[in-house]
Amino acid sequence: MGFTPRFGFNTLILSTVISISLFTAGCGGTKSPLASNTTTQPAASPTPVPSPSPAAAPSPSPTPSPSPSPAPPPAPSPSPSPTPTPAPGTQRGQVVLVVEENHSYSSVIGSSAMPYLNSLATQYGLATQYYADTHPSIGNYFMMTAGAIITNNDSFTGTVSANNIVRQLLAAGKTWKAYEESLPSPGYIGPDTSLYARKHDPLSFFSDVVNSSVQKLNLVPFTQFATDLNASQLPDFSFVTPNLQNDAHDGTLGQADAWLQTNIAPLLANAQFQKNGLLIIVFDSTKPIPATQPTAAAAWPWWRLDRW
């Protein structure tokens, strides 16, 4: 289980220059002899032979300067298309993830023990290819929130510094809370109590929470959920864990279904949540976990904050 076109334009302009050469030529001529008589007579004045007028050399025609071909105006680069503004209602609103325990798809979907959950699956969406990653529970909780199993030790008490949903939410400017039923007090990161199991509260292990006095206070008892809902103050992301009796870990499927109807029906009836909220209900794994048996889920939690 686990879940970021440009166009370039080039314009080529060709200019052609035509050269013309002109050639010119010239020509000329002469003429002679004179005659005489035996009788002495005054010699006749010879008729002067007119000198031929030299032919005027034609003036060479000036070579015309070539007219440059006008350059076509450069094609304007198209303006980039503006990023479309999302239509109202396409932004994802508040996300609420509710995690139940240890039951397979076949034991939940179609079961008469869970009429309310089945009504939600029929009316909204149902994930039929949603599988657990490991067993026992703690590794699946970490996979949902950190994208890695981290550990399969249900007694784990360490601090997890791996990248996680809290870190991503804070980086995106989003708000969050973990609503944990039977949590002794806000900010509690101590051991299990009779009904509260820290292994079902994965956000309480992350260094982003453990090492921050501010973020730690986002771990709150589930009683705060109804208060925040009625005051329109639910965070962007809510991680909801019923206690061991109400999540079907120690109690029955009927108990879990009654808890969902009591506490989730008001969420679905909330006008603000109805605008664009997302409710996800999952069972963490089967018990025991078979290799090919999907766990029950109303959707799958894979965080794409760039689309939120």
Secondary structure by P-SEA (a helix, b strand, c coil): ccccbbbbbbbbbbbbbbbbbbbbbcccccccbbbbbccccccccccccccccccccccccccccccccccccccccccccccccccccccccbbbbbbbccccccccccccccaaaaaaaaaccccccccccccccaaaaaaaccccccccccccccccccccaaaaaaaabbbbbbbccccccccccccccccccccccccccccccccccccccccccccaaaaaaaacccccbbbbbcccccccccccaaaaaaaaaacaaaaaaccccccbbbbbbbccccccccccccccccbbbbbccccc
